């Protein structure tokens, strides 16, 4: 039987506020355990939550970006469950009336096609604390620093049909929240994570199968592996005569498999009811207008502009606009350079990005800024250096040896563009290689590369490659 997977993602984006959603405690990462949890976060008797307005405006910003309905009136609810990292015994979330309603997102897939994935809702809620199981010798430690951290939970429609589609959708949301500057997207610190709801059904069947939820996936690689494993597990169960049970599962990245965590709760298990300590949230038109005034150019619009304004192909434009920081670096480099936009794109996507990856650093920490890279690319354009020599210059700039012009001067890397000197050098190479010359003229044209190599070697890599090619073509033909 041919099977089809049905997948929906619940993405939790930690909002980039400096204080928590219902208290003034700090949200800074990495503090000593339990030093950033105030009386409100701890659920002490007599304390009252106060809603953080910035979190509301960030949620509205996301809603505008995905063309969603933004509720003028939404309600906070208590989601009741008992766990050590939830001191109040309930989580403040939204249930029937979320702040952001139905929206959509266009996602580019690997084959270049575009798929529209629906967004069911995006609601505000507080995060729970964290249970620590290591280094406690059979006990569990509780760190409540995260308790009360503002989250935007983004729930997709079950429109996703493969693990790769799920990753593409998640990456697009990741890019979106970073463009909007409402979430730093740091998956290692837990700022951006997701739960995946996975089911399978015979191809052509309209009814959904029984779903399992895989909790707390915090990398794109794990999302793909966990979903693929879960799809295979469910198909094997059904084809073996068993049934899939509705449950919550965890992904074990060491074993590459999912395992049962607990039976899946329904909404009524949480006994949702409106939080009596919080008034309904009302968003005015003036608030929405203030948010619209701060909207940046979004990834799709920027990609289209890069294609039309800089004459880049779709692939290059997509790569460059995947992150706001990379797109900004590219355009800044263009402003500091006389180089062709395609050449700048190649270097930003190539050597520059590779150097960032090798050193595991962010663009903000790069030792090469746009002015330095733009200056070096100008020297390729005006034939001061070749593309090959440019790689040596770039490595020196990355190592902190200064600007391109200083490095070129200090190391004597200027390109040889004197056609007379190049011609004399080529004459000598041809005279010293009569056998190769004879073979080339007899039809072995691959030897052209041999002569180019000899010329570049003789010039120490400094001869202008275009001039070398032109002169060689003329000389070798006799």
C-alpha positions in Angstrom: 0.0 0.0 0.0 1.2 3.5 -0.8 1.2 5.8 2.3 1.0 9.6 2.7 2.2 11.4 5.8 0.3 14.3 7.3 2.4 16.7 9.4 1.7 19.8 11.4 4.2 21.9 13.4 3.8 23.8 16.6 6.7 26.2 16.7 7.7 28.0 20.0 9.5 31.3 19.4 10.8 33.0 22.4 10.0 36.7 22.1 12.9 39.1 22.3 11.7 41.2 25.2 14.1 42.1 28.0 11.6 41.1 30.7 9.1 38.3 31.1 5.5 38.3 29.8 3.8 38.8 33.2 6.6 40.1 35.4 9.6 42.4 35.4 12.1 39.6 35.8 14.9 39.5 33.3 14.9 37.0 30.3 18.7 37.1 29.8 20.2 33.7 29.0 22.8 32.0 31.1 22.2 33.3 34.6 22.8 31.3 37.7 19.8 28.9 38.2 16.8 30.4 40.0 18.2 34.0 40.1 15.8 35.4 37.5 12.5 34.1 38.9 10.5 36.6 40.9 7.5 36.2 43.1 5.1 36.3 40.1 7.1 33.6 38.2 7.2 31.4 41.4 3.4 31.7 41.8 3.6 33.1 45.3 0.3 33.8 47.0 -1.2 37.3 46.5 0.9 38.2 43.4 -0.8 39.4 40.1 0.4 39.1 36.5 0.9 42.3 34.5 1.0 41.8 30.7 4.1 42.9 28.8 2.9 45.2 26.0 6.0 44.6 23.9 5.2 40.9 23.7 1.7 41.8 22.3 3.1 44.1 19.7 5.6 41.4 18.6 2.8 38.9 18.2 0.8 41.5 16.1 4.0 42.1 14.0 4.2 38.4 13.2 0.5 38.3 12.3 0.8 41.1 9.9 3.8 39.4 8.2 1.9 36.2 7.6 -1.3 38.0 6.4 -3.2 36.6 9.4 -6.3 37.7 11.2 -5.4 39.7 14.3 -8.0 39.5 17.0 -9.0 42.9 18.4 -10.1 41.0 21.5 -8.3 37.9 22.8 -8.4 36.1 26.1 -5.7 34.5 28.3 -6.5 31.1 29.8 -5.2 28.9 32.5 -3.8 25.6 31.2 -3.8 23.3 34.3 -1.2 20.6 34.8 1.1 19.5 37.6 4.9 19.3 37.0 7.8 20.3 39.1 8.9 23.1 36.8 5.5 24.8 36.9 5.2 26.2 40.4 1.7 27.7 40.0 0.2 24.4 38.8 -1.0 26.1 35.6 0.5 27.8 32.6 -1.0 31.1 31.3 -1.7 30.6 27.6 -4.5 31.3 25.1 -7.0 28.8 24.0 -10.3 29.6 22.3 -9.5 33.3 21.5 -5.8 33.6 20.4 -4.2 37.0 19.5 -3.3 35.8 15.9 -5.8 33.8 13.8 -5.6 32.1 10.4 -2.7 33.1 8.1 -0.4 31.6 5.5 3.2 31.3 4.5 4.7 30.5 1.0 7.6 28.1 1.3 10.1 27.3 -1.4 10.8 23.6 -1.7 14.0 21.8 -2.8 12.8 21.4 -6.4 12.2 25.2 -6.7 8.4 24.9 -6.5 6.4 27.0 -4.0 3.9 25.6 -1.5 1.5 27.6 0.6 1.2 26.3 4.2 -1.6 27.5 6.3 -1.1 28.9 9.8 -4.0 28.0 12.1 -3.1 30.4 14.9 -0.3 32.0 16.9 -0.9 32.6 20.6 0.9 34.1 23.5 1.9 32.1 26.5 4.5 31.9 29.2 7.3 29.3 29.2 7.7 26.8 32.1 10.9 26.3 34.0 13.4 23.6 33.2 14.0 20.2 34.8 17.7 19.3 35.0 18.4 15.5 35.2 22.2 15.6 35.0 24.7 15.8 37.9 22.0 15.2 40.6 22.6 11.5 41.2 19.1 10.1 40.9 17.4 13.4 41.6 16.0 16.2 39.4 17.0 19.8 39.8 14.6 22.6 38.9 15.7 25.9 37.3 12.9 28.4 37.2 14.8 31.2 35.3 12.8 30.4 32.1 9.4 30.4 34.0 7.4 33.3 32.6 9.5 33.8 29.5 7.2 35.1 26.7 6.6 32.6 23.9 4.7 32.9 20.6 3.4 29.4 19.7 2.8 29.2 15.9 0.6 26.4 14.9 0.5 25.2 11.3 -2.4 23.6 9.5 -1.7 19.9 8.7 -0.6 20.9 5.2 2.9 19.4 5.4 3.5 16.1 3.6 7.1 15.2 4.2 10.0 15.8 6.6 11.8 18.0 4.0 8.7 20.2 3.7 8.5 20.5 7.5 12.1 21.7 7.6 11.5 24.1 4.7 8.5 25.6 6.6 10.4 25.7 9.9 13.4 27.5 8.3 11.0 30.0 6.7 9.4 30.8 10.1 12.9 31.0 11.6 14.0 33.5 8.9 10.7 35.5 9.4 11.0 35.9 13.2 14.6 37.0 12.8 13.7 39.5 10.0 11.0 40.9 12.3 13.5 41.0 15.2 10.9 39.4 17.5 13.1 36.3 18.3 16.8 35.7 18.1 16.2 32.2 16.7 18.9 30.7 18.8 18.0 27.0 18.8 20.9 25.9 21.1 19.6 28.2 23.8 16.0 27.0 23.4 14.7 30.3 21.8 13.3 28.5 18.8 12.0 24.9 19.0 9.1 22.9 17.7 6.7 20.0 18.4 5.8 17.9 15.3 2.4 16.2 15.0 2.8 13.2 12.6 0.3 10.7 11.2 0.0 8.5 8.1 -2.9 7.4 5.9 -3.3 5.4 2.7 -2.8 7.7 -0.3 -6.1 9.0 -1.5 -7.8 8.7 1.9 -9.3 12.0 3.2 -9.6 11.1 6.9 -6.5 11.7 9.0 -4.8 8.8 10.8 -4.0 8.7 14.5 -1.2 11.2 15.3 1.7 11.2 17.6 3.3 14.4 18.8 7.1 14.6 19.0 8.1 17.2 21.6 10.9 19.7 21.8 12.9 19.4 18.6 15.6 22.1 18.6 17.5 21.6 15.3 16.5 21.4 11.7 18.4 18.1 11.4 16.6 16.6 14.3 13.2 17.7 12.9 13.9 15.9 9.6 15.2 12.7 11.3 12.5 12.5 13.9 9.7 12.9 11.5 11.1 10.4 9.0 11.6 7.8 11.8 8.1 8.4 13.1 6.6 8.0 9.6 8.4 4.6 9.2 7.4 3.5 12.7 3.7 4.2 12.1 3.7 2.5 8.7 5.5 -0.6 10.2 2.9 -0.7 13.0 -0.1 -0.6 10.7 1.3 -3.0 8.2 2.1 -5.4 11.0 -1.5 -5.4 12.1 -1.1 -3.1 15.1 -2.6 0.4 15.7 -1.0 3.8 16.2 -1.9 5.2 19.6 -2.3 8.9 20.2 0.6 9.8 22.4 3.5 12.2 23.1 6.9 11.0 22.1 10.5 12.2 22.5 13.3 12.0 19.9 16.5 10.3 21.0 19.1 11.9 18.8 21.8 9.4 19.9 19.7 6.4 18.8 17.9 8.2 15.9 14.5 7.1 17.1 11.4 8.3 18.9 10.2 6.8 22.2 6.9 7.1 24.1 6.8 9.8 26.8 3.1 9.8 27.9 -0.4 9.4 26.5 -1.5 12.4 24.5 -3.7 14.8 26.4 -6.8 16.4 24.9 -7.7 20.0 25.6 -10.2 19.0 28.2 -7.4 17.2 30.2 -6.0 20.7 30.8 -9.3 22.1 32.1 -8.8 25.4 30.3 -10.7 28.4 31.7 -10.2 32.2 31.4 -7.6 33.6 33.7 -9.5 35.6 36.3 -6.4 37.8 37.0 -6.0 39.1 33.5 -8.5 41.3 31.6 -9.2 40.4 27.9 -6.5 41.7 25.6 -7.8 44.5 23.3 -5.7 45.6 20.3 -6.7 49.0 18.8 -6.2 50.2 15.3 -3.7 52.7 16.6 -1.6 49.9 18.0 -1.7 48.0 14.7 -0.7 51.2 12.8 2.3 51.7 15.1 3.3 48.1 14.4 2.9 48.4 10.6 5.2 51.5 10.7 8.0 49.3 12.0 7.6 46.5 9.5 10.9 45.7 7.7 11.2 44.5 4.1 10.4 40.8 4.4 12.3 37.9 2.9 10.1 37.3 -0.1 10.0 41.0 -1.1 13.8 41.3 -0.6 14.4 38.2 -2.7 12.3 39.6 -5.5 14.1 42.9 -5.3 17.5 41.2 -5.4 16.4 39.5 -8.6 15.1 42.6 -10.3 17.5 45.2 -9.0 20.8 43.2 -9.0 20.0 40.8 -11.8 20.7 37.8 -9.6 19.2 34.4 -10.2 16.5 33.0 -7.9 18.9 30.6 -6.1 21.5 33.3 -5.3 18.7 35.7 -4.2 17.1 33.0 -2.0 20.4 32.2 -0.3 21.3 35.8 0.3 17.9 36.7 1.8 17.6 33.6 4.0 19.0 35.7 6.8 18.5 39.4 7.4 22.1 39.8 8.5 23.5 38.2 5.4 21.3 40.2 3.1 22.3 43.4 4.9 26.0 42.4 4.6 25.6 41.8 0.9 24.0 45.2 0.2 26.6 47.0 2.4 29.4 45.3 0.5 27.9 46.4 -2.8 27.8 50.0 -1.6 31.6 49.9 -0.8 32.5 48.2 -4.1 32.6 48.9 -7.9 32.2 45.1 -8.5 29.4 43.4 -10.3 26.5 42.3 -8.0 27.0 38.7 -9.1 30.7 38.8 -8.2 29.8 40.2 -4.8 27.1 37.6 -4.3 29.6 34.8 -5.1 32.1 36.0 -2.5 29.5 36.6 0.2 27.9 33.2 -0.3 31.3 31.5 -0.9 34.5 32.5 0.9 32.9 34.8 3.4 30.2 32.4 4.5 32.7 29.5 4.6 35.0 31.5 6.8 32.1 32.2 9.2 31.2 28.5 9.3 34.8 27.4 9.8 35.3 29.8 12.8 31.7 29.2 14.1 31.0 32.9 14.4 28.2 35.2 13.5 28.4 38.0 10.9 28.4 40.6 13.7 31.7 39.1 14.9 33.4 38.9 11.5 36.9 40.3 11.2 36.1 41.3 7.6 33.5 44.0 7.4 31.6 45.1 4.2 34.0 48.0 3.5 37.0 45.7 3.6 35.4 43.0 1.3 34.0 45.6 -1.0 37.5 47.2 -1.3 39.0 43.9 -2.2 36.4 43.1 -4.8 37.0 46.5 -6.4 40.6 45.4 -6.9 39.5 42.3 -8.8 37.3 44.5 -11.0 40.0 47.0 -11.9 42.4 44.1 -12.6 44.8 45.0 -9.7 44.5 41.4 -8.5 43.1 38.2 -10.0 40.4 36.1 -8.4 43.0 33.6 -7.3 45.2 36.2 -5.6 42.0 37.6 -4.0 41.7 34.4 -2.0 45.1 35.0 -0.6 44.2 38.6 0.2 40.9 37.6 1.8 42.7 35.1 4.1 45.1 37.8 5.2 42.3 40.2 5.9 40.5 37.5 7.9 43.7 37.0 9.9 43.7 40.6 10.8 46.5 41.9 8.5 44.6 45.0 7.4 42.8 46.3 4.4 43.1 44.8 0.9 45.2 47.6 -0.5 47.7 47.4 2.3 48.0 43.6 2.0 48.5 43.8 -1.8 51.2 46.4 -1.5 53.0 44.8 1.4 53.0 41.3 -0.2 53.6 42.5 -3.8 50.5 40.9 -5.1 49.6 43.3 -7.9 48.5 41.6 -11.1 50.8 41.7 -14.2 48.8 43.5 -16.9 51.7 44.5 -19.1 50.8 42.7 -22.4 54.4 43.0 -23.6 55.8 41.3 -20.5 53.1 38.5 -20.6 53.8 37.9 -24.3 57.6 37.6 -23.7 56.9 35.1 -20.9 54.6 33.0 -23.1 57.1 33.0 -26.0 59.7 31.5 -23.6 57.2 28.9 -22.4 56.3 27.9 -25.9 60.0 27.7 -26.9 60.7 25.4 -23.9 57.9 23.0 -24.7 58.1 22.1 -28.4 56.6 18.6 -27.9 53.5 20.0 -26.2 53.2 22.7 -28.9 53.3 20.0 -31.6 50.7 17.9 -29.9 48.4 20.9 -29.4 48.6 21.9 -33.0 47.9 18.2 -33.9 44.5 18.5 -32.2 45.2 17.7 -28.5 43.5 20.9 -27.4 43.4 19.8 -23.7 47.1 20.9 -23.6 45.9 24.5 -23.6 45.4 24.1 -19.8 49.0 23.0 -19.5 50.3 26.2 -21.2 48.0 28.4 -19.0 49.3 26.6 -15.9 52.9 27.2 -17.0 52.2 30.9 -17.6 50.6 31.3 -14.2 53.4 29.4 -12.5 56.0 31.5 -14.3 54.3 34.7 -13.1 53.8 33.6 -9.6 50.0 33.6 -10.2 50.1 37.4 -10.9 49.6 37.4 -14.7 46.1 38.6 -15.8 44.3 35.3 -16.7 42.2 36.9 -19.5 45.3 38.3 -21.1 47.2 35.0 -20.7 44.3 33.2 -22.4 44.1 35.7 -25.3 47.8 35.7 -26.0 48.1 31.9 -25.7 45.2 31.4 -28.2 46.9 33.6 -30.7 50.5 32.2 -30.2 49.6 28.5 -30.1 47.7 28.7 -33.3 50.8 30.2 -34.9 
